[in-house]
Amino acid sequence: MWVDYDADTNRLLVNTKRGQQKEENARNDPRVAISMTDPDSPYRMLSVTGEVDEVIMEGAGEHIDELAQRHMGEDEYPNPIQMERILIAIRPERVSHFEA
């Protein structure tokens, strides 16, 4: 799962397909936690807890292309998009990190 950070709004953005379990969970209970581990260093991690404050449809298709450029070097997301994409915007409340 790719996670992005929007510095202008201080929110994490999770791009997913409409109707997926992530969307249902976010709508049923906005409290979320995300953990990330550095693939080059298993002793370096980041954890964020917060709340979903918006589910956004506008611009989600363009956003997944931006993430594909960043993570894969592809101009467009390579998997055919068969379902509408959404952005789950998360307002961080607590951020913790560990690095050994």
N, C-alpha and C positions, 0 to 999 in steps of 0.2 A: 504494500500500500504506500503510495506517495503522499507525503504531507508537505504543504507549503506554508509559508508565513507571510502575511500581509502586514508590513510595518506601518502602513498608513492607518489601518484600523486596529492594529494590535490583536490580530486574530490568526489562528491556525486555520488552514483550508484543507479539507479532505474532499477529493474529487472521486465520485462514485457514480454508478448507474442508478437511475431512478427505479424505485421498487426493490432495491437490494435490502438485505437485513440491516445494514448500517443506517439506512434512512429510517426504517421502522423503529429501530432502537433509539435513534436520536429524537424522534418525534414522541416516543412513549416516555422517555426519561432523558432529559437534556444533560444530565451529569455524565461526563466522559473522562477517560484517562488514556493517554497515549504514551508509550515508551518506545525509545529508539536506542539501538546499539550501533556503535561505529563498526562497520564491517572489517575495518583494518585493525581495530583494537577492541576486543571483547570486554575490556575493563574500562571502556569509556562509554557512558550512557547518559541519556536525557529522559526525564519523565515530566509530563505536563498533565495536570488535572484542571478541569474547567467545566464550562457549560456551553452547550450549543445555543447560540443566540439567533441563528438564522439559517434557513435552508434556501439556497439561491439557485435558480435555474438559469438566469441570464448570464452568458459568458462562460458557462462551464465547458462547452465544447472547445472554445479557444484556449481555455486554461489547461485542458488535458494535452493539447498540442504543445503548449509552453513547457509542461512537465516532460513530455517526450523529448523535446529539444535538449533540456537540461540533463536528463538522466540517460538518454539513449543516443543523442546526437541525431535524431530523426526530425525532419521538418513537421511531420504530422504523426499523431498517435497511430502506430502501425496496425492495431487490431481494429477491424471494422466496427464502427459504432452502430449498434443495432437498437440500442435503447437510449432514451434521453439521459444526458448526464446532469448531475447536480453538484453543487458545492455545499458541504456542511461546514459552516463557519463556527469556530469554537473560540470563546473568550477565555484565555488562560487565567487561572486564579492562583495556581501554585506551580512553580517550576523548580525542579531539583536536578542536579547532575552529579555524576561521579566519574572521576578519572584517576586511575592508579598509575 
